[in-house]
Amino acid sequence: MSVKIKNKSEISKMSECGKIIAEVRELIIKNIEPGISTWELDKLAEEYTVSKGFVPAFKGYQNFPSSICASINDEVVHGLPSKNKVLKNGDIIGIDFGVFDGTFYADSAFTFAVGNVDEEVTKLLHVTKSSLEKGIDKAVVGNKIYDISKAIQDYIESYGFSVVRTYVGHGIGRNLHEEPHVPNFILSKKDRSSSIKLKEGMVLAIEPMVNTGDYEVELSDDKWTVKTKDGSLSAHFEHTVAITKDGPKILTN
């Protein structure tokens, strides 16, 4: 397994991509409301990114047709924006978005409430976001990927939710997806001995995907959108994180 180490200059370039992601996130937050379509959100993200001289990373990647992934309610990841997908009060929507500067990538996801949501939904969003923070806390030199995975899983399952296992986080840099894989779960305690050690200069996209029901998922007829198999709600949070001698540095905040 070849894990690419980045120097300070390269991490700085990824941070510039991350800054655009953070600005797009704020733009989307201001526009998420009942009545807006996911197609409109996609255009907002794309137009802003291009206006800043950057490239939406997902559009055209493995033939993906849009700039954002917009996943509503029981959709876990890779939801296709559409004029026909109009948000309504009580929905949740996961927005996954990446930026490319021509050399380096950054990647991030957040799940938002649309209008008023019930207590269980609020809890799901809080737990998923907090599980990402728990994982990032473990992204330090000398720890292992296992430590990130275990922190995320332990936190999520302590609240009675489940961790998606079909899709995981990843390394990121000159490529959108690089080694290593960053699972949000562990299979057994003995996994730690074979897990990759974290080194200064590694950059990871850490991204827990959390369901209120079972962790199993299925691919929709559009061949992109991944949904929960049991129809339960799902949330997704992600940051691009650099491993530094001073601790984890979030590049997409």
MIDOSE-1310 file (N, C-alpha, C; in nm, 2 decimals, decimal comma, always signed):
residues 253
msvk	+0,09/-0,12/+0,00/+0,00/+0,00/+0,00/+0,09/+0,12/+0,00; +0,06/+0,21/-0,09/+0,15/+0,34/-0,11/+0,07/+0,46/-0,06; +0,11/+0,51/+0,06/+0,04/+0,62/+0,12/+0,13/+0,74/+0,09; +0,07/+0,84/+0,02/+0,15/+0,96/-0,02/+0,16/+1,06/+0,09
iknk	+0,28/+1,11/+0,12/+0,30/+1,21/+0,23/+0,31/+1,35/+0,16; +0,24/+1,44/+0,22/+0,24/+1,58/+0,16/+0,33/+1,67/+0,25; +0,40/+1,77/+0,18/+0,48/+1,87/+0,25/+0,39/+1,99/+0,29; +0,45/+2,08/+0,36/+0,37/+2,20/+0,41/+0,31/+2,28/+0,29
seis	+0,38/+2,29/+0,18/+0,33/+2,37/+0,06/+0,21/+2,30/+0,00; +0,22/+2,17/-0,01/+0,11/+2,09/-0,07/-0,01/+2,09/+0,02; +0,01/+2,08/+0,15/-0,10/+2,09/+0,25/-0,17/+2,23/+0,24; -0,09/+2,33/+0,22/-0,14/+2,47/+0,21/-0,23/+2,48/+0,08
kmse	-0,19/+2,42/-0,03/-0,27/+2,42/-0,15/-0,40/+2,35/-0,12; -0,40/+2,24/-0,05/-0,52/+2,17/-0,02/-0,61/+2,25/+0,07; -0,55/+2,33/+0,16/-0,62/+2,42/+0,25/-0,69/+2,53/+0,17; -0,63/+2,58/+0,06/-0,70/+2,68/-0,02/-0,82/+2,62/-0,09
cgki	-0,81/+2,49/-0,13/-0,93/+2,42/-0,18/-1,04/+2,41/-0,07; -0,99/+2,38/+0,05/-1,08/+2,36/+0,16/-1,15/+2,49/+0,20; -1,08/+2,60/+0,18/-1,15/+2,73/+0,21/-1,26/+2,76/+0,11; -1,25/+2,72/-0,01/-1,36/+2,74/-0,11/-1,48/+2,65/-0,07
iaev	-1,45/+2,52/-0,02/-1,55/+2,43/+0,02/-1,63/+2,50/+0,14; -1,55/+2,55/+0,23/-1,62/+2,62/+0,35/-1,71/+2,73/+0,31; -1,67/+2,81/+0,21/-1,75/+2,92/+0,16/-1,87/+2,87/+0,09; -1,86/+2,76/+0,01/-1,97/+2,70/-0,06/-2,07/+2,65/+0,05
reli	-2,02/+2,59/+0,15/-2,10/+2,53/+0,26/-2,19/+2,65/+0,32; -2,13/+2,76/+0,35/-2,20/+2,87/+0,40/-2,31/+2,92/+0,30; -2,27/+2,92/+0,18/-2,37/+2,96/+0,07/-2,49/+2,87/+0,07; -2,46/+2,74/+0,08/-2,57/+2,64/+0,08/-2,66/+2,65/+0,20
ikni	-2,59/+2,67/+0,32/-2,67/+2,69/+0,44/-2,77/+2,80/+0,43; -2,73/+2,91/+0,36/-2,82/+3,03/+0,35/-2,93/+3,00/+0,25; -2,92/+2,90/+0,17/-3,02/+2,88/+0,06/-3,10/+2,75/+0,09; -3,07/+2,67/+0,19/-3,15/+2,55/+0,22/-3,27/+2,59/+0,29
epgi	-3,38/+2,57/+0,22/-3,52/+2,60/+0,27/-3,62/+2,52/+0,19; -3,74/+2,50/+0,25/-3,84/+2,43/+0,18/-3,87/+2,50/+0,04; -3,88/+2,42/-0,06/-3,91/+2,48/-0,20/-3,79/+2,49/-0,29; -3,67/+2,48/-0,24/-3,56/+2,48/-0,33/-3,52/+2,34/-0,38
stwe	-3,48/+2,33/-0,50/-3,45/+2,20/-0,56/-3,30/+2,17/-0,54; -3,26/+2,05/-0,54/-3,12/+2,01/-0,53/-3,04/+2,05/-0,65; -3,11/+2,06/-0,77/-3,05/+2,12/-0,89/-3,00/+2,26/-0,87; -3,09/+2,34/-0,80/-3,05/+2,48/-0,78/-2,93/+2,49/-0,68
ldkl	-2,93/+2,40/-0,58/-2,81/+2,40/-0,49/-2,68/+2,36/-0,56; -2,70/+2,27/-0,66/-2,58/+2,22/-0,74/-2,53/+2,34/-0,82; -2,62/+2,42/-0,88/-2,57/+2,53/-0,96/-2,51/+2,64/-0,88; -2,56/+2,66/-0,76/-2,50/+2,76/-0,67/-2,36/+2,72/-0,64
aeey	-2,34/+2,60/-0,60/-2,20/+2,55/-0,56/-2,11/+2,56/-0,68; -2,15/+2,51/-0,80/-2,07/+2,51/-0,91/-2,03/+2,65/-0,96; -2,13/+2,74/-0,97/-2,10/+2,88/-1,01/-2,01/+2,95/-0,92; -2,02/+2,94/-0,79/-1,94/+3,00/-0,69/-1,79/+2,95/-0,71
tvsk	-1,78/+2,82/-0,71/-1,65/+2,76/-0,72/-1,57/+2,81/-0,85; -1,64/+2,81/-0,96/-1,58/+2,85/-1,08/-1,54/+3,00/-1,08; -1,63/+3,08/-1,01/-1,60/+3,22/-1,01/-1,47/+3,25/-0,93; -1,43/+3,16/-0,84/-1,31/+3,18/-0,76/-1,19/+3,11/-0,83
gfvp	-1,21/+3,06/-0,95/-1,10/+3,00/-1,02/-1,06/+2,86/-0,99; -1,16/+2,79/-0,92/-1,14/+2,65/-0,89/-1,23/+2,56/-0,96; -1,22/+2,43/-0,95/-1,30/+2,34/-1,03/-1,38/+2,25/-0,93; -1,51/+2,23/-0,95/-1,58/+2,13/-0,87/-1,53/+1,99/-0,90
afkg	-1,48/+1,93/-0,79/-1,41/+1,80/-0,81/-1,49/+1,68/-0,86; -1,62/+1,68/-0,83/-1,69/+1,56/-0,85/-1,75/+1,56/-1,00; -1,77/+1,67/-1,06/-1,83/+1,67/-1,19/-1,74/+1,61/-1,29; -1,79/+1,50/-1,35/-1,71/+1,43/-1,45/-1,63/+1,32/-1,39
yqnf	-1,61/+1,32/-1,26/-1,53/+1,21/-1,19/-1,61/+1,08/-1,20; -1,54/+0,98/-1,27/-1,61/+0,86/-1,30/-1,74/+0,88/-1,36; -1,75/+0,98/-1,44/-1,88/+1,02/-1,52/-1,99/+1,07/-1,43; -1,96/+1,11/-1,30/-2,06/+1,17/-1,22/-2,11/+1,30/-1,28
pssi	-2,24/+1,32/-1,30/-2,29/+1,43/-1,38/-2,30/+1,57/-1,31; -2,28/+1,58/-1,18/-2,31/+1,70/-1,11/-2,19/+1,74/-1,02; -2,20/+1,86/-0,97/-2,09/+1,92/-0,89/-2,11/+1,88/-0,74; -2,23/+1,86/-0,69/-2,25/+1,82/-0,55/-2,32/+1,68/-0,55
casi	-2,30/+1,61/-0,45/-2,38/+1,49/-0,42/-2,49/+1,55/-0,32; -2,61/+1,53/-0,35/-2,72/+1,58/-0,26/-2,81/+1,46/-0,22; -2,80/+1,42/-0,10/-2,87/+1,29/-0,05/-2,97/+1,33/+0,05; -3,10/+1,29/+0,02/-3,21/+1,33/+0,11/-3,26/+1,22/+0,19
ndev	-3,28/+1,24/+0,31/-3,35/+1,15/+0,41/-3,29/+1,01/+0,41; -3,34/+0,91/+0,34/-3,28/+0,77/+0,35/-3,17/+0,75/+0,24; -3,13/+0,86/+0,17/-3,02/+0,85/+0,08/-2,89/+0,87/+0,16; -2,80/+0,78/+0,14/-2,68/+0,78/+0,23/-2,57/+0,87/+0,16
vhgl	-2,54/+0,84/+0,04/-2,44/+0,92/-0,03/-2,47/+0,91/-0,18; -2,40/+1,00/-0,26/-2,40/+1,01/-0,40/-2,53/+1,04/-0,47; -2,62/+1,11/-0,39/-2,75/+1,15/-0,45/-2,73/+1,24/-0,56; -2,81/+1,22/-0,67/-2,80/+1,30/-0,79/-2,89/+1,43/-0,78
pskn	-2,84/+1,55/-0,79/-2,92/+1,67/-0,79/-3,02/+1,66/-0,91; -3,14/+1,71/-0,88/-3,24/+1,71/-0,99/-3,34/+1,83/-0,96; -3,40/+1,88/-1,07/-3,50/+1,98/-1,06/-3,63/+1,92/-1,00; -3,64/+1,79/-1,00/-3,76/+1,73/-0,95/-3,74/+1,69/-0,80
kvlk	-3,62/+1,71/-0,74/-3,60/+1,68/-0,60/-3,61/+1,82/-0,53; -3,72/+1,85/-0,48/-3,75/+1,98/-0,41/-3,76/+1,95/-0,26; -3,68/+2,03/-0,19/-3,68/+2,01/-0,04/-3,81/+2,05/+0,02; -3,85/+1,98/+0,13/-3,97/+2,02/+0,20/-3,94/+2,02/+0,35
ngdi	-4,02/+2,08/+0,42/-4,00/+2,10/+0,57/-3,99/+1,96/+0,63; -3,89/+1,94/+0,72/-3,87/+1,81/+0,79/-3,77/+1,72/+0,72; -3,73/+1,75/+0,60/-3,63/+1,68/+0,53/-3,49/+1,70/+0,60; -3,40/+1,60/+0,57/-3,26/+1,63/+0,60/-3,19/+1,61/+0,46
igid	-3,08/+1,68/+0,44/-3,00/+1,67/+0,31/-2,85/+1,67/+0,34; -2,79/+1,56/+0,29/-2,64/+1,56/+0,30/-2,58/+1,61/+0,17; -2,50/+1,71/+0,19/-2,43/+1,77/+0,07/-2,28/+1,73/+0,08; -2,23/+1,66/-0,02/-2,09/+1,62/-0,03/-2,04/+1,70/-0,15
fgvf	-1,92/+1,76/-0,12/-1,87/+1,85/-0,23/-1,71/+1,86/-0,22; -1,65/+1,85/-0,34/-1,51/+1,86/-0,34/-1,46/+1,97/-0,44; -1,34/+2,02/-0,41/-1,28/+2,12/-0,49/-1,14/+2,08/-0,54; -1,11/+2,12/-0,66/-0,98/+2,09/-0,73/-0,92/+2,22/-0,78
dgtf	-0,79/+2,23/-0,75/-0,72/+2,36/-0,80/-0,64/+2,33/-0,92; -0,65/+2,22/-0,98/-0,57/+2,18/-1,10/-0,46/+2,08/-1,06; -0,43/+2,08/-0,93/-0,32/+1,99/-0,88/-0,37/+1,91/-0,76; -0,43/+1,97/-0,66/-0,47/+1,91/-0,54/-0,62/+1,92/-0,51
yads	-0,67/+1,82/-0,43/-0,81/+1,82/-0,40/-0,84/+1,84/-0,25; -0,96/+1,88/-0,22/-1,01/+1,87/-0,08/-1,16/+1,83/-0,09; -1,21/+1,77/+0,01/-1,34/+1,70/+0,01/-1,41/+1,72/+0,15; -1,54/+1,74/+0,15/-1,61/+1,76/+0,27/-1,76/+1,73/+0,25
aftf	-1,83/+1,70/+0,36/-1,97/+1,67/+0,36/-2,03/+1,72/+0,49; -2,15/+1,77/+0,48/-2,23/+1,81/+0,59/-2,38/+1,77/+0,57; -2,45/+1,74/+0,67/-2,60/+1,71/+0,66/-2,67/+1,82/+0,73; -2,78/+1,87/+0,66/-2,85/+1,99/+0,71/-3,00/+1,95/+0,73
avgn	-3,06/+2,01/+0,83/-3,20/+2,00/+0,85/-3,27/+2,11/+0,76; -3,39/+2,07/+0,71/-3,47/+2,16/+0,63/-3,59/+2,20/+0,71; -3,59/+2,33/+0,75/-3,71/+2,37/+0,83/-3,70/+2,30/+0,97; -3,82/+2,26/+1,01/-3,83/+2,20/+1,15/-3,82/+2,05/+1,14
vdee	-3,73/+1,99/+1,22/-3,72/+1,84/+1,23/-3,74/+1,79/+1,37; -3,78/+1,67/+1,38/-3,81/+1,61/+1,51/-3,68/+1,59/+1,59; -3,70/+1,55/+1,72/-3,59/+1,53/+1,81/-3,49/+1,42/+1,77; -3,55/+1,31/+1,72/-3,46/+1,20/+1,67/-3,37/+1,24/+1,56
vtkl	-3,42/+1,33/+1,47/-3,34/+1,38/+1,36/-3,23/+1,47/+1,41; -3,26/+1,56/+1,50/-3,17/+1,65/+1,56/-3,06/+1,56/+1,63; -3,10/+1,46/+1,70/-3,00/+1,37/+1,76/-2,91/+1,30/+1,66; -2,96/+1,25/+1,55/-2,88/+1,19/+1,44/-2,78/+1,28/+1,39
lhvt	-2,82/+1,41/+1,36/-2,72/+1,50/+1,31/-2,61/+1,54/+1,41; -2,65/+1,55/+1,53/-2,55/+1,58/+1,64/-2,46/+1,47/+1,66; -2,51/+1,35/+1,66/-2,42/+1,23/+1,69/-2,33/+1,21/+1,57; -2,38/+1,23/+1,45/-2,29/+1,20/+1,33/-2,18/+1,31/+1,33
kssl	-2,21/+1,43/+1,35/-2,11/+1,54/+1,35/-2,01/+1,52/+1,46; -2,06/+1,48/+1,58/-1,97/+1,46/+1,69/-1,88/+1,34/+1,67; -1,93/+1,24/+1,60/-1,85/+1,12/+1,58/-1,73/+1,16/+1,48; -1,76/+1,25/+1,39/-1,65/+1,29/+1,31/-1,54/+1,36/+1,39
ekgi	-1,59/+1,45/+1,48/-1,49/+1,52/+1,57/-1,42/+1,42/+1,66; -1,48/+1,31/+1,71/-1,41/+1,21/+1,79/-1,31/+1,14/+1,70; -1,34/+1,11/+1,58/-1,24/+1,05/+1,49/-1,12/+1,14/+1,46; -1,15/+1,27/+1,43/-1,04/+1,37/+1,41/-0,95/+1,38/+1,53
dkav	-1,01/+1,38/+1,65/-0,92/+1,38/+1,77/-0,82/+1,27/+1,77; -0,84/+1,16/+1,71/-0,75/+1,05/+1,71/-0,65/+1,05/+1,59; -0,67/+1,15/+1,51/-0,58/+1,16/+1,39/-0,45/+1,23/+1,42; -0,37/+1,16/+1,50/-0,24/+1,22/+1,55/-0,13/+1,13/+1,52
vgnk	-0,01/+1,18/+1,50/+0,11/+1,11/+1,47/+0,13/+1,00/+1,58; +0,15/+0,87/+1,53/+0,17/+0,76/+1,63/+0,05/+0,68/+1,65; -0,07/+0,73/+1,63/-0,19/+0,65/+1,63/-0,20/+0,57/+1,51; -0,31/+0,49/+1,50/-0,33/+0,42/+1,38/-0,47/+0,45/+1,32
iydi	-0,49/+0,41/+1,19/-0,63/+0,43/+1,14/-0,73/+0,36/+1,23; -0,69/+0,25/+1,28/-0,78/+0,18/+1,37/-0,84/+0,27/+1,48; -0,75/+0,36/+1,54/-0,79/+0,44/+1,65/-0,90/+0,54/+1,61; -0,89/+0,59/+1,48/-1,00/+0,68/+1,43/-1,13/+0,60/+1,41
skai	-1,11/+0,48/+1,35/-1,23/+0,40/+1,32/-1,30/+0,36/+1,45; -1,23/+0,32/+1,55/-1,29/+0,27/+1,68/-1,36/+0,39/+1,75; -1,30/+0,51/+1,75/-1,35/+0,62/+1,82/-1,49/+0,66/+1,76; -1,49/+0,65/+1,62/-1,62/+0,69/+1,55/-1,73/+0,58/+1,58
qdyi	-1,69/+0,46/+1,57/-1,79/+0,35/+1,59/-1,84/+0,35/+1,73; -1,75/+0,35/+1,82/-1,79/+0,35/+1,97/-1,89/+0,46/+2,00; -1,86/+0,58/+1,95/-1,95/+0,69/+1,98/-2,09/+0,67/+1,92; -2,09/+0,64/+1,79/-2,22/+0,62/+1,72/-2,30/+0,51/+1,78
esyg	-2,24/+0,40/+1,81/-2,32/+0,29/+1,86/-2,37/+0,31/+2,00; -2,30/+0,39/+2,08/-2,34/+0,42/+2,21/-2,47/+0,50/+2,22; -2,51/+0,56/+2,10/-2,64/+0,63/+2,09/-2,75/+0,54/+2,02; -2,71/+0,42/+1,98/-2,81/+0,33/+1,92/-2,82/+0,34/+1,77
fsvv	-2,73/+0,41/+1,71/-2,73/+0,43/+1,56/-2,63/+0,33/+1,51; -2,63/+0,31/+1,37/-2,54/+0,22/+1,31/-2,45/+0,29/+1,21; -2,34/+0,23/+1,18/-2,23/+0,28/+1,10/-2,23/+0,21/+0,96; -2,25/+0,29/+0,86/-2,24/+0,23/+0,72/-2,11/+0,17/+0,70
rtyv	-2,11/+0,05/+0,64/-1,98/-0,03/+0,63/-1,94/-0,04/+0,48; -2,03/-0,02/+0,39/-2,00/-0,04/+0,25/-1,91/+0,08/+0,19; -1,92/+0,19/+0,25/-1,84/+0,31/+0,21/-1,76/+0,36/+0,32; -1,64/+0,41/+0,29/-1,54/+0,45/+0,40/-1,47/+0,58/+0,36
ghgi	-1,40/+0,64/+0,45/-1,31/+0,75/+0,42/-1,19/+0,70/+0,34; -1,10/+0,80/+0,31/-0,99/+0,78/+0,22/-0,88/+0,88/+0,23; -0,76/+0,84/+0,19/-0,66/+0,94/+0,17/-0,70/+1,04/+0,05; -0,64/+1,15/+0,05/-0,67/+1,25/-0,05/-0,55/+1,34/-0,08
grnl	-0,53/+1,39/-0,20/-0,42/+1,47/-0,23/-0,42/+1,51/-0,38; -0,32/+1,46/-0,45/-0,32/+1,48/-0,60/-0,44/+1,41/-0,67; -0,49/+1,31/-0,60/-0,61/+1,23/-0,64/-0,72/+1,25/-0,54; -0,84/+1,24/-0,59/-0,96/+1,26/-0,50/-0,96/+1,14/-0,40
heep	-0,93/+1,02/-0,45/-0,93/+0,90/-0,36/-0,79/+0,84/-0,37; -0,72/+0,83/-0,25/-0,59/+0,77/-0,24/-0,59/+0,67/-0,13; -0,48/+0,60/-0,11/-0,46/+0,51/+0,01/-0,43/+0,61/+0,12; -0,47/+0,57/+0,24/-0,53/+0,45/+0,28/-0,68/+0,46/+0,29
hvpn	-0,75/+0,35/+0,30/-0,90/+0,35/+0,34/-0,91/+0,39/+0,48; -1,01/+0,46/+0,51/-1,04/+0,51/+0,65/-1,18/+0,46/+0,69; -1,19/+0,34/+0,74/-1,32/+0,29/+0,78/-1,37/+0,36/+0,90; -1,51/+0,36/+0,92/-1,57/+0,42/+1,04/-1,61/+0,31/+1,14
fils	-1,55/+0,19/+1,12/-1,58/+0,08/+1,21/-1,46/-0,01/+1,21; -1,46/-0,10/+1,32/-1,36/-0,20/+1,32/-1,43/-0,34/+1,32; -1,36/-0,44/+1,28/-1,42/-0,57/+1,27/-1,38/-0,65/+1,40; -1,26/-0,63/+1,45/-1,21/-0,69/+1,57/-1,10/-0,62/+1,63
kkdr	-1,07/-0,64/+1,76/-0,96/-0,57/+1,83/-0,83/-0,60/+1,77; -0,81/-0,72/+1,71/-0,68/-0,76/+1,66/-0,65/-0,68/+1,53; -0,75/-0,61/+1,48/-0,72/-0,52/+1,36/-0,62/-0,42/+1,38; -0,60/-0,38/+1,51/-0,51/-0,27/+1,54/-0,37/-0,30/+1,50
sssi	-0,33/-0,42/+1,52/-0,19/-0,46/+1,49/-0,15/-0,45/+1,34; -0,25/-0,47/+1,26/-0,23/-0,46/+1,11/-0,27/-0,33/+1,05; -0,32/-0,24/+1,13/-0,37/-0,11/+1,09/-0,25/-0,01/+1,06; -0,27/+0,08/+0,96/-0,16/+0,17/+0,92/-0,14/+0,28/+1,03
klke	-0,01/+0,30/+1,06/+0,03/+0,40/+1,15/+0,02/+0,54/+1,09; -0,03/+0,64/+1,16/-0,04/+0,77/+1,11/+0,09/+0,85/+1,12; +0,13/+0,91/+1,01/+0,25/+0,98/+1,00/+0,23/+1,13/+0,96; +0,32/+1,22/+1,00/+0,31/+1,36/+0,97/+0,31/+1,37/+0,81
gmvl	+0,22/+1,45/+0,76/+0,21/+1,47/+0,62/+0,10/+1,39/+0,55; +0,05/+1,29/+0,62/-0,07/+1,22/+0,57/-0,19/+1,31/+0,57; -0,28/+1,30/+0,47/-0,40/+1,38/+0,46/-0,52/+1,28/+0,44; -0,61/+1,29/+0,52/-0,73/+1,19/+0,52/-0,86/+1,26/+0,51
aiep	-0,95/+1,20/+0,43/-1,09/+1,25/+0,43/-1,16/+1,15/+0,52; -1,20/+1,20/+0,64/-1,27/+1,12/+0,74/-1,42/+1,15/+0,73; -1,50/+1,04/+0,71/-1,64/+1,07/+0,68/-1,74/+0,96/+0,73; -1,78/+0,97/+0,85/-1,88/+0,88/+0,90/-2,01/+0,90/+0,83
mvnt	-2,07/+0,79/+0,80/-2,21/+0,78/+0,75/-2,29/+0,70/+0,85; -2,40/+0,76/+0,90/-2,47/+0,70/+1,01/-2,62/+0,68/+0,98; -2,67/+0,57/+1,01/-2,81/+0,54/+0,99/-2,89/+0,52/+1,12; -3,01/+0,56/+1,12/-3,10/+0,54/+1,24/-3,14/+0,40/+1,26
gdye	-3,14/+0,33/+1,14/-3,17/+0,18/+1,15/-3,05/+0,10/+1,12; -3,07/+0,00/+1,04/-2,96/-0,10/+1,01/-2,85/-0,03/+0,92; -2,73/-0,09/+0,92/-2,62/-0,03/+0,85/-2,62/-0,07/+0,70; -2,70/-0,17/+0,66/-2,70/-0,21/+0,52/-2,76/-0,11/+0,43
vels	-2,70/-0,10/+0,31/-2,74/+0,00/+0,21/-2,76/-0,07/+0,07; -2,82/+0,00/-0,02/-2,84/-0,06/-0,16/-2,83/+0,06/-0,26; -2,80/+0,02/-0,38/-2,78/+0,12/-0,49/-2,92/+0,14/-0,56; -2,95/+0,26/-0,58/-3,08/+0,29/-0,65/-3,07/+0,27/-0,80
ddkw	-3,18/+0,28/-0,87/-3,19/+0,25/-1,01/-3,11/+0,34/-1,09; -3,08/+0,46/-1,04/-3,00/+0,56/-1,12/-2,85/+0,52/-1,12; -2,81/+0,41/-1,05/-2,68/+0,36/-1,04/-2,58/+0,45/-0,97; -2,63/+0,55/-0,90/-2,54/+0,64/-0,83/-2,59/+0,65/-0,68
tvkt	-2,72/+0,69/-0,66/-2,77/+0,71/-0,53/-2,77/+0,59/-0,44; -2,70/+0,60/-0,32/-2,70/+0,49/-0,23/-2,80/+0,52/-0,12; -2,89/+0,42/-0,09/-2,99/+0,44/+0,01/-2,98/+0,34/+0,12; -3,04/+0,36/+0,23/-3,05/+0,26/+0,34/-3,15/+0,15/+0,29
kdgs	-3,11/+0,03/+0,32/-3,19/-0,08/+0,28/-3,33/-0,09/+0,34; -3,33/-0,04/+0,47/-3,46/-0,05/+0,55/-3,54/+0,08/+0,55; -3,49/+0,18/+0,47/-3,56/+0,31/+0,45/-3,54/+0,40/+0,57; -3,45/+0,37/+0,66/-3,42/+0,46/+0,77/-3,34/+0,58/+0,73
lsah	-3,34/+0,68/+0,81/-3,27/+0,81/+0,78/-3,12/+0,79/+0,79; -3,04/+0,87/+0,71/-2,90/+0,86/+0,72/-2,84/+1,00/+0,72; -2,73/+1,02/+0,79/-2,65/+1,14/+0,79/-2,51/+1,12/+0,76; -2,44/+1,22/+0,71/-2,30/+1,21/+0,65/-2,23/+1,34/+0,68
feht	-2,12/+1,33/+0,75/-2,03/+1,45/+0,78/-1,89/+1,41/+0,74; -1,81/+1,50/+0,68/-1,68/+1,47/+0,64/-1,59/+1,60/+0,64; -1,46/+1,58/+0,68/-1,36/+1,68/+0,67/-1,24/+1,62/+0,61; -1,16/+1,71/+0,54/-1,03/+1,67/+0,49/-0,93/+1,72/+0,60
vait	-0,85/+1,62/+0,65/-0,77/+1,65/+0,77/-0,62/+1,61/+0,75; -0,53/+1,71/+0,78/-0,39/+1,68/+0,76/-0,33/+1,64/+0,90; -0,25/+1,54/+0,90/-0,18/+1,49/+1,02/-0,05/+1,57/+1,03; -0,04/+1,65/+1,14/+0,08/+1,74/+1,16/+0,14/+1,71/+1,29
kdgp	+0,26/+1,75/+1,31/+0,33/+1,73/+1,44/+0,26/+1,80/+1,55; +0,18/+1,90/+1,52/+0,10/+1,97/+1,62/-0,04/+1,92/+1,64; -0,07/+1,81/+1,58/-0,20/+1,75/+1,59/-0,28/+1,76/+1,46; -0,41/+1,72/+1,45/-0,48/+1,72/+1,33/-0,52/+1,86/+1,29
kilt	-0,51/+1,89/+1,16/-0,54/+2,02/+1,11/-0,66/+2,00/+1,00; -0,77/+2,06/+1,04/-0,89/+2,05/+0,95/-0,87/+2,15/+0,83; -0,87/+2,10/+0,71/-0,84/+2,19/+0,59/-0,97/+2,24/+0,53; -1,09/+2,19/+0,58/-1,21/+2,22/+0,51/-1,31/+2,29/+0,61
n	-1,26/+2,35/+0,71/-1,34/+2,41/+0,82/-1,37/+2,56/+0,78
